[in-house]
């Protein structure tokens, strides 16, 4: 793994839909997620925080919840700009309105890359 790229894991516990908070840091940009081979069918959404106290659903400029389609066992590249204010991150199976509990503990690998000003 490059010094510029870091792996962080988040585990959604059995019969729940939301991971604990993980620190992705202000000096890193989220670039993608690898999903486990076993995954209870659901997309992903996210909660973000600046202080690890107050969490909000991650939304786009139009106020729509940002969701991602999941393909089990594969890597999904993300647009870093969508996560630019996230310092702490929780991964949600399903959406905030319709969460989907995972049938077993599922560990997701989050990839972040060190921000380099150009």
WOZILIN-V74008 format. One record per pair of residues at least 24 apart in sequence whose C-alpha atoms are under 6 Angstrom apart, sorted by the first residue. I is the first residue (numbers start at 1). GAP is how many residues later the second one is. Records with the same first field share a line. If there is no record, write none. Layout:
BEGIN
I: GAP + GAP
END
This chain:
BEGIN
4: 109 + 110
5: 107 + 108
6: 105 + 106
7: 103 + 104
8: 101 + 102
9: 99 + 100 + 101
10: 97 + 98
11: 95 + 96
12: 93 + 94
13: 92
14: 88 + 89 + 90 + 91
15: 86 + 87 + 88
16: 85 + 86
17: 75 + 76 + 82 + 83 + 84
18: 73 + 74
19: 71 + 72
20: 70
21: 68 + 69
22: 66 + 67
23: 65
24: 63 + 64
25: 62
26: 61
27: 87 + 88
28: 84 + 85 + 86 + 87
29: 51 + 83 + 84
30: 50 + 82
31: 46 + 47 + 49 + 80 + 81
32: 44 + 45 + 46 + 79
33: 42 + 43 + 76 + 77 + 78
34: 40 + 41 + 75
35: 37 + 38 + 39 + 73
36: 36 + 37
37: 35 + 36
39: 33
40: 62
42: 52
43: 25 + 26 + 27 + 51
44: 24 + 48 + 49 + 50
45: 47 + 50
46: 44 + 45 + 46
47: 42 + 43
48: 38 + 40 + 41
49: 37 + 39
50: 37
52: 36
END
